[in-house]
Amino acid sequence: MPAPRKKPTSKIAPVITARLNGRFSLQMQADGNVVISLGDHLVSLGPLSAAAMDRAGHLTTGLPLASFAGKSALAREVDVLVHRLARHGLLEYRLSSPGDERDVVVIEPQVPEYWPQRAKLGDGDTVVLSRFAYLRRRGNEMVLESPRAGALFRIGDPAIAATLAALSRPQKIGKLRRQAASVNLDLVGLLLDSQILLKLDAKSGEGLRLNEGDGNLVLWDFHDLVFHTRSTEGRQANLLGGTFAYAGAVPPLPAVRAPWPGKTIDLRKFSISEPISSFAKLLRERRSIRDFDDEHPVTLAELAQFLDTTARVLSEWKSGASFDGGPEVTYSTRPYPSAGSAYELELYLAVSNCEGLARGLYHYDAGGHALVAIGASAQQLHSLSTAAEFAMDAPGPPQVLIMIAARFGRISWKYSSIAYSLILKDVGIMLQTFYLAATDMGLGGCAIGITNIDLFAKMTELEFHVESPVGQFALGRGKKPLAAS
Ligand SMILES: Cc1cc2nc3c(=O)[nH]c(=O)nc-3n(C[C@H](O)[C@H](O)[C@H](O)COP(=O)(O)O)c2cc1C
């Protein structure tokens, strides 16, 4: 007779609570509206009953999600408020056992829509860590992150880190539960939902890289996907841009490098005061223009000429079988150079004010030299041009905002490890091409360093790892400098 199976010791189910992420507190105003102060401005969260406000007060320490999951009017009111706070990025979620004061796991959302969901799991399921997941020290904490995840997980219990290490190999849930006391299915379910873990089905073979996501994800190296999501806006909650984070700690480097002490050959005697060619003159005249003349916007004809000059496909050609040591591939020729002749960059135009062209989002079909309309909402377009205006500290939105997106697979199919860095170099080349063409045509423009990959994904319905923005350029007719009085 087989020995009776040992009944697993029953565990107290962990609780997920939502709490305000530290820096903020809710205030009820005299008119019944609830506000939260963000820096120097107040965000209104709408009216709230006194009972709901009383319940919401627990958000400072932690309000169990289950406490407002019901159908009562009070639960619904609190639910609306909590979701609103979540969309503003003001909440984090704590996973703990009842009565346990420790923050065993705290979830920090990285995208506005994140809401803790537990993927369903059975003892027979097999899970493994995503190859994009990583555990690192941040200050005094250990954080578990992944560029694919909508949230990061602060790990407060070293036993959980040990279990995560064990998950570098596929593990059956039943076995894992029997072996490691710290494993709770809620956490595993949350990690699975965040794509930090993946479930392998019966057909999955040893090729874990192929088992994760779609064919486009296969082409990504770990560091490249981390770089893409951490150097853009939309899929991370860190502050980004000119934050002067180290201004108090380290002085700035000088604007011009100090000369080396060696023998100097003075070149100034060869210089002439006037530029010697029209190209040298163009380089000298180029400036970033952020203020546009909305009374006389850029015209469709000018936009067509600008795209023709800078980005149009000039010809297509097939490589021989031995070109670059690879298989036969179709290439194109365009006005600017591109790493490996990949020409992975695509142009998406958010048009706010262009004579002869309706407001909207367009893709530039560089092969057909045509603009193709994409159905983005007016609100999305507004968010995009407002962010560009803010990034340039400009008095108004750009007349045309050119988003430079990359078809990542076009370049990573060939290049490992350096694919993303090549893309960014290509973007730099494209930006200078735009600057020079705009200057030559009497138009104005400015590069923009920040791009929102989440907003672009929503506007185009293209996943951020398939085709996503890597640069932006604001284009328009610059305001003429005021004549000296
Ligand atoms: C890659 C890159 C990113 C830039 N990002 C911004 C930006 O986000 N906002 C902005 O106002 N200017 C931006 N600029 C413009 C620079 O501030 C500008 O080129 C620099 O101040 C030199 O001025 P000039 O272009 O007028 O010669 C960017 C330029 C480059 C090349």
The ligand as an SDF file (V2000), in Angstrom:
LIG
                    3D

 31 33  0  0  0  0  0  0  0  0999 V2000
   19.8650   64.0470  -29.5390 C   0  0  0  0  0  0  0  0  0  0  0  0
   19.3650   65.4290  -29.2320 C   0  0  0  0  0  0  0  0  0  0  0  0
   18.3380   65.5910  -28.3350 C   0  0  0  0  0  0  0  0  0  0  0  0
   17.8490   66.8590  -28.0690 C   0  0  0  0  0  0  0  0  0  0  0  0
   16.7760   66.9880  -27.2110 N   0  0  0  0  0  0  0  0  0  0  0  0
   16.2600   68.2060  -27.0010 C   0  0  0  0  0  0  0  0  0  0  0  0
   15.0860   68.3410  -26.1940 C   0  0  0  0  0  0  0  0  0  0  0  0
   14.5180   67.3770  -25.6930 O   0  0  0  0  0  0  0  0  0  0  0  0
   14.6090   69.5930  -25.9980 N   0  0  0  0  0  0  0  0  0  0  0  0
   15.1960   70.6890  -26.5580 C   0  0  0  0  0  0  0  0  0  0  0  0
   14.6950   71.7810  -26.3560 O   0  0  0  0  0  0  0  0  0  0  0  0
   16.2940   70.5790  -27.3410 N   0  0  0  0  0  0  0  0  0  0  0  0
   16.8300   69.3670  -27.5770 C   0  0  0  0  0  0  0  0  0  0  0  0
   17.9260   69.2420  -28.4000 N   0  0  0  0  0  0  0  0  0  0  0  0
   18.5310   70.4320  -29.0180 C   0  0  0  0  0  0  0  0  0  0  0  0
   19.7740   70.8520  -28.2770 C   0  0  0  0  0  0  0  0  0  0  0  0
   19.4180   71.4530  -27.0660 O   0  0  0  0  0  0  0  0  0  0  0  0
   20.5820   71.7900  -29.1590 C   0  0  0  0  0  0  0  0  0  0  0  0
   21.0170   71.1010  -30.2910 O   0  0  0  0  0  0  0  0  0  0  0  0
   21.7800   72.3820  -28.4360 C   0  0  0  0  0  0  0  0  0  0  0  0
   21.3690   73.1980  -27.3810 O   0  0  0  0  0  0  0  0  0  0  0  0
   22.6610   73.2080  -29.3920 C   0  0  0  0  0  0  0  0  0  0  0  0
   21.9180   74.2760  -29.9310 O   0  0  0  0  0  0  0  0  0  0  0  0
   21.6950   74.4550  -31.5080 P   0  0  0  0  0  0  0  0  0  0  0  0
   21.0650   73.1800  -32.0210 O   0  0  0  0  0  0  0  0  0  0  0  0
   20.7800   75.6210  -31.6590 O   0  0  0  0  0  0  0  0  0  0  0  0
   23.0370   74.6750  -32.1360 O   0  0  0  0  0  0  0  0  0  0  0  0
   18.4320   67.9870  -28.6790 C   0  0  0  0  0  0  0  0  0  0  0  0
   19.4790   67.8170  -29.5860 C   0  0  0  0  0  0  0  0  0  0  0  0
   19.9230   66.5600  -29.8700 C   0  0  0  0  0  0  0  0  0  0  0  0
   21.0260   66.3930  -30.8840 C   0  0  0  0  0  0  0  0  0  0  0  0
  1  2  1  0
  2  3  1  0
  2 30  2  0
  3  4  2  0
  4  5  1  0
  4 28  1  0
  5  6  2  0
  6  7  1  0
  6 13  1  0
  7  8  2  0
  7  9  1  0
  9 10  1  0
 10 11  2  0
 10 12  1  0
 12 13  2  0
 13 14  1  0
 14 15  1  0
 14 28  1  0
 15 16  1  0
 16 17  1  0
 16 18  1  0
 18 19  1  0
 18 20  1  0
 20 21  1  0
 20 22  1  0
 22 23  1  0
 23 24  1  0
 24 25  2  0
 24 26  1  0
 24 27  1  0
 28 29  2  0
 29 30  1  0
 30 31  1  0
M  END
$$$$
